[in-house]
Amino acid sequence: MTEKLIGGLAVILSSAIWGNLRGADERKKLAALEEFISLVNFIDGNIEHFKTPLCEIYRQFAESASDKRRLSAEMKDFIAIAERDGIAAAWKRDILDLPDEAKPTALKFVTEVGRGYADDEAELCRYTVESLGSTLDKLKEEVAGRVKMWRTLPPLFASSVVLIFL
Amino acid sequence: MTEAEAKAMSYIPKSAANAVLRAVKSADNNSNRPINELRLRMNGCMSVTSLGENIPVDYTCTKDDLAYTVDKLCKSSLYSRAEDIKNGVIPADMGIRAGVCGRAVVEDGRVSCVRDITSVAIRIPHRVPGAADLVLPLCEKYSGVLIYSRPAGGKTTVLRELIPLLSKKYRLAVIDTRFELCGDGNHCGMADVFSGYPRYAGMTSAVRTMSPEFILCDEISTPDDLEAVRYAHSSGVRIAATAHADNLESLLRNESLRELIKSGVFGCLYGLCGFKKEPIITKSEEIHD
């Protein structure tokens, strides 16, 4: 009986850990989206005021991040590749783990950025920020619910299974 | 293939670059034949210029090919080159420059931007040691030398070769408005380079701040340019500059230039008449009404 109890507890514990990891994954995707939006904002500001070439903007973004905010390892890799080979090439590597809902807008941005004049670029950046911003707001509410679900549902399900077998 | 040629090839799609190499090879068995210019035209035949000869390339450029080339030339930042595109030339690495044309958007009679680029001419600079050997003594003898030829006649090449020779002996200021004289800067020796400055601003700034003995400047044409040349000359600085003209008569048809020559700013005119032809040297005092 003791062995069964220990086994049951282990199942419940591991399902709770798994649920928490899934929840953390959801939050990580949101953080990645927030970082991407801040990159687009940074590009927008630099193009509007200084007409800085993109590779220079990526380098400045990475440098400025060290003072004010920390970039995730994925974003650091993404920026390094973007600086070297262009943002479209960096996107193809599939480094950034953005939410699926944000991917079409982000893809449009990385494909088109740098191909137009300053006005076109500002328009593209603003459209991207607005679109991704509203996606972010919507996802924040959904993710809060989903994280709660991942935290509670797997341990509850595991407990019920354990109870049945006990 | 020189480094600059390889760089220029990297600006065009791979399939186009391969077609260029095939065309150059089939035109001549000389594998070391230099490539001076690559021309891409939308929905048109591509061509390459080598040793003054236009060689058609069996490749038709698409809109995507031109977009790729412009994107590469602008380092994926078209907006940062808006002013250059408006002026018709995108300066690239290693002194390469690309002439562009397309659909102009005009506001108040001025080109505000160029959209839908339809032709790109990538000009590849080549060092031609000895190209300035004849001009150097003229530069030292006269207060100013004006080098003229038709477009792509070798004026910039001569000026580029003058830089290391003059900078060894004199305090030299180079007004490199389109980044085509100094390129990567390897050959510029002790010259002070005013990169990207408009000619007027560059020349006046050079005279005021760098106390040069010599100023080199490419393609003077506007009244502002000529005014700057006059200012530099009156400040006691010697000048070597270039201008577009097919021959002496067409050069002198430009009234402002004629006045400048007659006033003694340019003591000597140096006409380039084409590939492997002797230059025509004219002293300004030989020019009469």
Interface residues (C-beta under 8 A of the other chain):
Chain A: I47 K51 T52 P53 L54 C55 G86 I87 G114 R115 G116 Y117 A118 D120 E121
Chain B: A67 D71 C74 K75 S76 S77 L78 Y79 S80 A82 C113
